[in-house]
Amino acid sequence: MTGTGCFIMNGPKRVLVTGATGGIGRAIVTALLREGHLVLATGRNQGILDQICAEGAGTVRADLSTAEGLDRVAEAAGTPDVFISASGVGAFLHAHELSDASIDRMLDVNAASPMKLLRRILPGMMERGSGQIIFIASAAGKVSTKKASVYAASKAALLGYADALRLEMAPYGISVTSVNPGPVDTPFLDIASPLSGYRESMAGYLTPPEKVAEAVTGVLGRPVRDVDLPWYMAAASRMHAVAPGLTERLGRNFFEKK
């Protein structure tokens, strides 16, 4: 972990979590509620939102690919202390096999939607002079693999946005953190690569979503720049920055989506 700025918030926080009905987002909501934070969760699965509501969180069902959905969530959230973007979709196919709709969906959900939502929320945080933004990005945004071209591009876009946003928000006391996990053991894998046997091939390397949630709660209220997990993803990221060609040759088949 590397730190930046001097942002510290103590006590319970008002936290907006997008993608709360997905595996990682759901785990994050559970961890936040356990620690006593006030959570507003948004997603599209009403059944899971009902479960979250029963656990004590506020919920808003919304499609963040639409202006109406973005406006509804922004209005309900007001000016949260923390914004956690956990929305994510993927389709693991060769670049030429992806449909236009699939490409649009990944770029929209993974990158454009959080940017659009923040455009609505940031002014209030800036006026208040404090806050924290946490993006659930991906190790793929730093080190890409076969059949992850557009998914990796969408996460790389999010990381680039986070880097610029961190500079812009520093004068306002707003911290920006990216959490970059490798493959996580959630239903996302079955949806993104339903016919590949990817989950089975990666069985020994999948990170539990609770570990990602633990990383998120661990940086809450702290000026942490980014978190790469697990350890070998952090090592791969550092190696790729220094010797990208060698990293690609050594890891060519390690995360192969068959």
Steps between C-alpha positions, in 0.01 A plus 500: 500500500617853430354808664428854387365816662382542859139385485368342821139440609414341830174341610209363298481620141220550252599272214353464151573162340420432135494146364376393843311198366811348343736267685764757597252781564284274715800401711599866539151594620503219757842608630398866523180423689692276738725796583202728565511721192190651341471339158299592192522206258402508136473227239249339266413174678195581712514170689852567628412863572217373718748284694732798541212715620410238759856519631467874563622678187309745287449384143425651161429281199645673195660440163806725496528475123210747480488867595182437696671232708805717561285795607293282735804360678672839523188654651461220754869506595532875545858560612639173639821480700616211283410389148589139413467398136466122489304460176658277240420278203721295272500281192810288449531445127756580233473861386352409161235279663346773716174658391454876482246476781744310723774757437264786577376332817848444646617853423181648640462300824870471586614850408245753373225447760717565809643808328151630424376432851798675653437803281173533690641429848838671502384864528343433840811321627719782371286762671516307826876460467530130582421153368636180358449325168581130470498325164488122474712480188696190398849361464401468132511879480874478566591165342272375226452143378359317203122528456489802730572778250194718553455407866863596564457819298196599706685445828810680371274793415367498856853498642602789276194692612584426865854633455381829352215530751744452787695805385189708445339415835807532724442875564148416621603239755357214292701178486488262201582130539497217248472137610630266231424132558588211277236234427237498774283202590157643408228421242664767282737233367216272390325785318815643341635164381217246518641235266872526566560304820689808622376464858622139514839586352547784753359314801818540704544868421158656558470768768191480725283812468526544876875564457423783258247639748765476773739702283231764450415537868872503574552819298181672608582847629869458411692674220600184313574531130442141391486139615597205279394155614588223545876534544592342167284751314687781671829334397380453142396865480839622619682262266285604204581867562873423480511219242166470317627271226648252744188509717278425202717207391516349848131548571363426155320185607469554874167680481391348172122514458466175312 
